[in-house]
Amino acid sequence: MTRLHSNVAIRGEARRFRPGAARRILGEEGAMRQNSLRTIWGEQGAALGGWLTFPSSASAEVMAHCGFDWLCVDMQHGLIDYSEMVHMLQGISSTATVPLVRVPWNEQGIIGKCLDAGAWGVIVPMVNSAEEARAAVSACRYAPSGSRSYGPLRANYYAGPDYFARANHEVNCIVMVETRVAIDNLDEIVSVPGVDAVYVGPADLSVTLGLPPAPDQPDQSFTDALDRVIDACRRHDVIPGIAGNATTAPKRLKQGFRLVEVASDIGLLGLAARDALEQVRPTARPETTTAYL
């Protein structure tokens, strides 16, 4: 298995993970937590992350202490409901790792509830048009920039009492570009003010291109789609992101992606369990059961 290190080489330079880097001190008000993804991107760096699919605050806490820049709690395809998601955000909060949530769908109610619970950003699935991107942005921003309802119950404790003043700037609105239709509408999507990043879902993109679901493809149509994402994001000053694993992540960094998944809890568990059993019984290794191992 690939070992994750807190020192990662990005564009030829090493950026060290610093515990507590996500916080700043403001006078007597105490520690105010910042969204360190914006700092990384402002320094032209890439943020390496992990994916959480199991409904466990303990496993979320373990992953957070591994030094990832961000972790995403997956409420779309993961096995996680809202109350479990809140507990997982609390587990992540013991570290400087930035908590993101992939919401089940592009719906204002769940986006607002996840942000109120302390997510520093949401990943919104299946955004195929500028109209859908505008809806996602609006749900993430307070008026006059959007339509988010005020009530950041846990966010006030997680991020600090000045949360409202900073939220429109700090919260990340990340829309998923994961279909042939989205690629065709890419320029319109990334032109929407308030879209901070796009996040490619390689499996769904593969399916809509007529390919089997996988984190990578040799097919030129898949390569061309990723190139179009990188190009559009550069032209519109939007961060390109992508799902994957430790095998695909170095390739994605070289391509120019700057929000890159390195590992998932289910993938790590499956690989570690298989490797342990194979060391004792070499003939035991089963077939891969998920494209993201």
N, C-alpha and C positions, 0 to 999 in steps of 0.2 A: 504493500500500500504506500501511496505517496504521503510523506509526512509534511504537515503544514508548519511553516515557520513564521514567526512574527516579523522577520526581516524578509521583505519581498522586493525583488528587483523590478522596477517599473521604468521602462524607457531608458534602461542603462543606469539608473540611479537607485540606491537603496533607501527606502523610507521605513523607518522604525516605528512600530506600533508603540504608543506611549500611553500606559494606563492613566486615565484621568484627563486625556487630551480633549475629551468632548465637553469639558467644563471650563467656565471662566468665573472669576470672582467679581462681584459688583458691590463694592462698599459693604454696608452692613446688612444687605438683603440676603446674603448667603450665596451659595453656588448656583449659578444659572447654567443649565445644560444647553449646549449648542449642538446643532446638526453638523457633525464633523465631515459628513459626505461633501458638504459645500466647501469646506476647507480643502479637502483632498482635490476636488475638481478645480477649485480656484488656483491650486498649485500645479495644474495640468497632470495630476496623477490619476491612477485607476484604483477603484475601491473593490476589494475582494470580499465576497460574501458567501454565506451558507444558507441552506434552505431547510425549513423545519416543517415536517409533515405529521409528526406524532404529537398527540395532545398531552404533553408532559412539560411542566414548568422545570422539572429537574434536568431533563435532557436539553431544554433550551438554555438553562444556566450553564451546563457543561460546555455546550457549543460556544456560548458567549465568552467563556473564559479561555477559549483557544486562540483568541487574537484576531478573529474576523473583523473587518471594518464594518460590516452590516450583517444582519440576519433577517430573513423574511419568514414570517409566520404565514403558512399557506392555508387560507380559509376557502380556497376554490377547490382544489383537488386533494388537499390534505384531509386528515381525519379530525379536524379541529372545529369546535363550535365557539361561540362568542365568549362565554365565561372562561373556557379553557385558554383562549387567546389572551385574555386579560392576565391570567396567571403566568403565561409564558412571557408576556411583556415585563412583568414584575421580575421574573428570573433574569431576563436580559439586562434589566436596569442596574444590577450589581456591578456592571462593567461599563466601559466606554463604547461598547459596540452599539451601532445605530439600529434601532428596531424598525423594521418595515412590516407591512401586512399586505399580502395579496388578498384583496376582497373577492367575494364570490362572483360579483358582477358590477357593472358600471351603474350603481344605484346610490343615490344621494344619502339615503338613510344609513346604510351600512358603512359607507365611507366616513360619514361624520362620526358614527359611534366608534369606529376604530381609531380615528384621530383623537377623539375625546378620551379614549382609553390610554393614550400615550404613544401611539405609533408616530414616528417622525416622518412617515411618508406612506403612501399606498401605491401598490402596483395594481393597475386596473386592467383586467383581461379583455381580450377581443375588441379592441378599439380599432374600428375600420374606416373612420371618416373624421373630418374636421369637426362636424357637429357632435359626434360622440366624444372627441377629445375636449371640446369646450364644456360638455356636461361634466366630465371628470374634473376639470380645472375648477369649475364653479363650485362643485361639492367640497373642494379642498380649501377654498378661500372665503374669508369673511367679507362682508360688504365693505366698500363698494366694488371689490375685485371679484366677488362671487356671491354664493347664496348659502354658505355654511351657517348653520344655526349655532348660537353661542351656548356653550355648556361643557367646557373642557374639564370635567370633574377630576380625573386622574392626571391629565396632562399638566394641570397647574402644579401638581406635586412633582411629577417626573421632570418637567422642563424648567419650572420656576415660576414665581408669581407674576413675571412680566410676559407670560406665554402669549396672551392676546396681542400684545404690541409687536411680538416677533413672529407669530405663527404664519402669517401670509408669506413671509420671506423664508422662514426656516423649513416649513413642511414641504416635502417632495411629492409632486404629482408625477407619477411615472406611468405611462400608458403602454400597454402591450401591443406590439406590432407582430402579428403571428399568423397572418393569412395572405394569400395572393392579393386579395382586395386591398388590404392595408398597405402592402408594398406599392400597389398602383396609386394609392392616395397619399403616399408618404410625405410629399412636399406640403400638402395641405395640412396634414396632421401636425408636423413639426413646426409649422408656421403659427399655430395657435398660441397666443401669449399665455404663459403660465405652465406650459408643458416643460418640465425640467429635464426629463429623460424619457427615452423609449426603451422598451425591454423586449427583446426578441424571444419568442417561444419557439425553439427549433422544431419541436415535435409537431405542433399544430401547423407551423409553416410547411414542414415536410409533407404533411397529409394533404394540405391544400395545393401543393405542387405535384401531387400524384405519387408521392414517395412514402415509404414506411416511416413511422415516427422514430426519430433518432436525434441525438444531440449534434450530429454532424452528418454530412452527406458528401459523396464524391461528385454528385450531379452538378453540372454547371449552373442550372437554374437556381439552385440553393446558394451557391457561391455568389452569383450575380445579385441575388436578393440582399445578402449581407453587405456586399459592396455598396449597394444603393442606400442602405441604412447608414453606413459610415459617412458616405458622401453628403447625404441630406442633413445629418446631424451636424457635421462640420460647417455646412453653409448657413445653418440656422442657429448655431450656438446652443445645441441641445445635446445632452449626454447620451451616447449610445450604450445600451446594456444588453446582456444576453444570458440565458440560462445555459447550464452545462455541468462539467465536472472537472476533476483535476487533470484529466487527459486533454480536454478541449480548451481549458482556460489559458494556457500559455499561447496557444494559437490565436485565441480571441484578443489577447493583449497586444500581440504583434499586429493584428488587423486594425487595432485602434479602438476597441471597445473599452469603456471606462467604468462600467458597473457590471462586474463579472462574477457569476456563481462558480465556486470552486468545488463545493461538496454539499450533499444533502444528508440529513440524519438517516434516512432509510437506506441510502446508498452506502454510507459508511458502515452501518450495522450489518448490512448484507455482505459486504466485502470482508469485513473483519471476521464474521462468523464462518464464512466459507474458507478463508485463509487458515483460521485456527484448526478447523476440522481437517483440512487437506494436509496440514503438517503431521497429523496423527494417522490419517487414513487417506493416502494420496489419491485413491480412486474415487473419493467421495464428492469431488467438485461437481455441482449440478450446473445445468444450463442457466444463463443469465435470465432473470425474470422481469427486469425492468430496463428500459433503454438508458436510464441515467446512472447505472452502476459503473 
